[in-house]
Amino acid sequence: SYFISGFEGSTACAATYMHSHLMDFMIPEGKSYLANAGLALCNALLIPYQGVHFHLEKGWKLFSLCHSKAHNIIERIFSILK
């Protein structure tokens, strides 16, 4: 886990990620972090598929379902911590 404070709640996810990445946040080689659609796709961030017809590929539908479930759990944890 990684924690950064000092940003306003309205700060874009991409801005906080870039600041963290430039300072001291490193994602180990071969590992990935779950991210929301506000961040750009890169090798280390898993973002949900967008604009895809899920009925065409079952694998994409399963990935997006699992991503959504994990994202909801993380959001609930943040709500509890607040």
C-alpha positions as CSV (number, residue, x, y, z in Angstrom):
1,S,0.0,0.0,0.0
2,Y,1.0,3.6,-0.6
3,F,-0.4,6.7,1.1
4,I,-0.1,10.3,0.0
5,S,-1.7,13.3,1.7
6,G,-1.9,17.0,1.2
7,F,-4.0,17.1,-2.0
8,E,-7.5,18.5,-2.1
9,G,-10.3,16.1,-2.7
10,S,-11.0,17.6,-6.2
11,T,-7.4,16.9,-7.4
12,A,-7.4,14.6,-10.5
13,C,-6.2,11.0,-10.0
14,A,-3.6,11.5,-12.8
15,A,-2.1,14.5,-11.0
16,T,-1.6,12.7,-7.7
17,Y,-0.3,9.6,-9.5
18,M,2.3,11.6,-11.5
19,H,3.4,13.5,-8.3
20,S,3.8,10.3,-6.4
21,H,5.6,8.5,-9.2
22,L,8.0,11.4,-9.6
23,M,8.7,11.6,-5.8
24,D,9.1,8.0,-4.5
25,F,6.3,5.7,-5.6
26,M,7.6,2.8,-7.6
27,I,5.6,-0.2,-8.8
28,P,7.8,-3.3,-8.8
29,E,8.6,-5.0,-12.1
30,G,5.9,-7.6,-13.0
31,K,3.3,-6.1,-10.6
32,S,0.3,-4.0,-11.4
33,Y,-2.0,-1.7,-9.5
34,L,-5.8,-1.4,-9.9
35,A,-6.7,2.1,-11.2
36,N,-9.8,3.9,-12.3
37,A,-10.5,5.2,-15.7
38,G,-9.1,8.7,-14.8
39,L,-5.5,7.3,-15.3
40,A,-3.8,6.5,-18.5
41,L,-3.1,3.0,-19.5
42,C,0.4,1.8,-18.8
43,N,2.1,-1.4,-18.0
44,A,1.8,-1.0,-14.3
45,L,-1.9,0.2,-14.0
46,L,-5.0,-1.9,-14.7
47,I,-7.8,0.3,-15.8
48,P,-11.3,-0.9,-16.9
49,Y,-12.1,-1.4,-20.5
50,Q,-14.1,1.5,-22.0
51,G,-16.1,1.6,-25.2
52,V,-16.0,-2.2,-25.7
53,H,-19.0,-4.3,-26.6
54,F,-18.7,-6.9,-23.9
55,H,-20.9,-9.5,-25.5
56,L,-18.2,-10.0,-28.1
57,E,-15.5,-11.1,-25.8
58,K,-16.2,-13.0,-22.6
59,G,-12.7,-12.3,-21.2
60,W,-13.2,-8.6,-21.3
61,K,-16.5,-8.8,-19.5
62,L,-15.0,-11.0,-16.8
63,F,-12.1,-8.6,-16.3
64,S,-14.4,-5.6,-16.1
65,L,-16.6,-7.4,-13.6
66,C,-13.7,-8.3,-11.4
67,H,-12.2,-4.8,-11.7
68,S,-15.5,-3.3,-10.7
69,K,-15.9,-5.5,-7.7
70,A,-12.4,-4.8,-6.5
71,H,-12.9,-1.0,-7.1
72,N,-16.1,-1.0,-5.0
73,I,-14.3,-2.8,-2.1
74,I,-11.5,-0.2,-2.2
75,E,-14.0,2.7,-2.3
76,R,-15.9,1.2,0.7
77,I,-12.6,1.0,2.7
78,F,-11.8,4.6,2.0
79,S,-15.3,5.6,3.1
80,I,-14.8,3.7,6.4
81,L,-11.3,5.4,6.9
82,K,-12.8,8.8,6.3
